[in-house]
């Protein structure tokens, strides 16, 4: 009788065996054994179960409880609402993260461009007779050449992305 009542009340409250086990600080298998009638909780645990399920101990041990279908649907609706809110928060968080990453990218491009302008292509006066400095000079020249050609397109795309990910009022 206890096992059937506990299972019906747990389902009516919209709790899974795992959720109930977590609230009772036991493993899920223990709750499963109680509901299958393979074991019985001690008196202290019985009081904890009644508190978690918000049901008197006498109801847990008493007559059969009939599972209410409307409570079950209500619990499902509440869980879906919570999931929907979590998904909305995750979407908002990702949008904010992308927004700030795009702003950081724009700032990085502008800072790099300013640094290149201030350096005034110092590799042109580079001493290419030493192999080590020649490699550094060629590498720096290749970076600057690619940056000047690709950075404006990336900057424009990032600015468009910033406007598309801004907070809507």
C-alpha positions as CSV (number, residue, x, y, z in Angstrom):
1,X,0.0,0.0,0.0
2,X,2.8,2.4,0.9
3,X,4.6,1.8,-2.4
4,X,1.5,2.5,-4.5
5,X,0.6,5.6,-2.5
6,X,4.1,7.0,-2.7
7,X,4.3,6.4,-6.4
8,X,0.9,8.1,-7.0
9,X,1.7,11.1,-4.9
10,X,5.2,11.5,-6.4
11,X,3.7,11.5,-9.9
12,X,0.9,13.8,-8.9
13,X,3.5,16.3,-7.7
14,X,5.3,16.0,-11.0
15,X,8.5,14.5,-9.5
16,X,10.7,11.9,-11.1
17,X,12.3,9.2,-9.0
18,X,15.6,11.0,-9.5
19,X,14.2,14.3,-8.3
20,X,12.7,12.8,-5.2
21,X,15.9,10.9,-4.5
22,X,17.9,14.1,-4.6
23,X,15.5,15.8,-2.3
24,X,15.7,12.9,0.2
25,X,19.5,12.5,-0.2
26,X,19.2,8.9,-1.3
27,X,20.0,7.2,-4.7
28,X,17.3,6.7,-7.3
29,X,17.4,2.9,-6.8
30,X,16.3,3.3,-3.2
31,X,13.2,5.2,-4.3
32,X,12.6,2.6,-7.0
33,X,12.8,-0.2,-4.4
34,X,10.3,1.6,-2.1
35,X,7.9,2.0,-5.0
36,X,8.2,-1.6,-6.1
37,X,7.6,-2.8,-2.5
38,X,11.0,-4.4,-2.3
39,X,12.0,-2.4,0.8
40,X,10.4,0.0,3.2
41,X,11.9,3.3,4.6
42,X,12.6,3.7,8.3
43,X,10.5,6.1,10.4
44,X,12.8,9.0,10.0
45,X,12.9,8.6,6.3
46,X,9.1,8.2,6.2
47,X,8.8,11.6,7.8
48,X,11.2,13.1,5.3
49,X,9.2,11.6,2.4
50,X,6.0,13.1,3.8
51,X,7.6,16.5,4.1
52,X,9.1,16.4,0.6
53,X,5.8,15.2,-0.9
54,X,3.8,17.6,1.4
55,X,1.6,14.7,2.4
56,X,0.8,13.4,5.9
57,X,2.4,10.1,6.9
58,X,-1.0,8.7,7.4
59,X,-1.9,9.3,3.8
60,X,1.3,7.6,2.7
61,X,0.5,4.6,4.9
62,X,-3.3,4.8,4.6
63,X,-5.7,4.0,1.9
64,X,-4.9,3.9,-1.8
65,X,-4.3,7.3,-3.5
66,X,-5.7,7.7,-7.0
67,X,-3.4,9.6,-9.4
68,X,-5.1,12.7,-10.6
69,X,-4.7,13.3,-14.3
70,X,-5.1,17.1,-14.1
71,X,-2.3,17.4,-11.6
72,X,-0.1,15.4,-13.9
73,X,-0.9,17.7,-16.8
74,X,-0.4,20.8,-14.6
75,X,3.0,19.5,-13.5
76,X,4.0,18.9,-17.2
77,X,2.9,22.4,-18.1
78,X,4.9,23.9,-15.3
79,X,8.0,22.0,-16.3
80,X,7.6,23.0,-19.9
81,X,7.3,26.6,-18.8
82,X,10.5,26.4,-16.8
83,X,12.3,24.8,-19.7
84,X,11.0,27.5,-22.0
85,X,12.3,30.2,-19.7
86,X,15.7,28.5,-19.5
87,X,15.9,28.3,-23.3
88,X,15.0,32.0,-23.6
89,X,17.7,32.9,-21.0
90,X,20.3,30.8,-22.8
91,X,19.4,32.5,-26.1
92,X,19.7,35.9,-24.5
93,X,23.0,35.0,-22.9
94,X,24.4,33.8,-26.2
95,X,23.2,36.9,-28.1
96,X,24.9,39.1,-25.5
97,X,28.1,37.1,-25.6
98,X,28.2,37.3,-29.4
99,X,27.5,41.0,-29.3
100,X,30.4,41.7,-27.0
101,X,32.7,39.4,-29.0
102,X,31.9,41.4,-32.1
103,X,32.6,44.6,-30.3
104,X,35.9,43.2,-29.1
105,X,36.8,42.1,-32.6
106,X,36.1,45.6,-33.9
107,X,38.2,47.2,-31.2
108,X,41.0,44.7,-31.9
109,X,41.0,45.5,-35.7
110,X,41.0,49.2,-35.1
111,X,43.9,48.9,-32.5
112,X,45.9,46.7,-34.9
113,X,45.3,49.1,-37.8
114,X,46.5,52.1,-35.6
115,X,49.6,50.1,-34.6
116,X,50.4,49.3,-38.2
117,X,50.0,53.0,-39.2
118,X,52.2,54.1,-36.4
119,X,54.8,51.5,-37.3
120,X,54.9,53.0,-40.8
121,X,55.9,49.7,-42.4
122,X,59.3,49.6,-40.7
123,X,60.1,46.3,-42.5
124,X,60.9,48.3,-45.6
125,X,64.1,49.5,-44.0
126,X,64.8,46.1,-42.6
127,X,68.3,44.5,-42.8
128,X,67.5,41.3,-44.9
129,X,71.2,40.1,-44.8
130,X,70.6,38.1,-41.6
131,X,68.3,35.1,-42.2
132,X,66.6,35.5,-38.8
133,X,65.6,39.1,-39.3
134,X,64.7,38.4,-43.0
135,X,62.2,35.8,-41.9
136,X,60.6,38.2,-39.3
137,X,60.5,41.0,-41.9
138,X,58.8,38.9,-44.5
139,X,56.4,37.5,-42.0
140,X,55.5,40.9,-40.7
141,X,55.0,42.2,-44.3
142,X,52.8,39.2,-45.1
143,X,50.7,39.8,-42.0
144,X,50.3,43.5,-42.9
145,X,49.4,42.8,-46.5
146,X,46.7,40.2,-45.5
147,X,45.4,42.4,-42.7
148,X,45.0,45.5,-44.9
149,X,43.0,43.5,-47.5
150,X,40.9,41.3,-45.1
151,X,40.3,43.5,-42.0
152,X,37.9,46.0,-43.7
153,X,35.6,43.2,-44.7
154,X,35.7,41.6,-41.3
155,X,35.2,45.0,-39.7
156,X,32.1,45.7,-41.8
157,X,30.7,42.2,-41.0
158,X,31.3,42.7,-37.3
159,X,29.6,46.1,-37.3
160,X,26.6,44.6,-39.0
161,X,26.7,41.8,-36.5
162,X,26.8,44.3,-33.6
163,X,23.6,46.0,-34.9
164,X,21.9,42.7,-35.4
165,X,22.7,41.4,-31.9
166,X,21.9,44.6,-30.0
167,X,19.3,44.6,-27.3
168,X,15.9,45.3,-28.8
169,X,13.8,47.8,-26.9
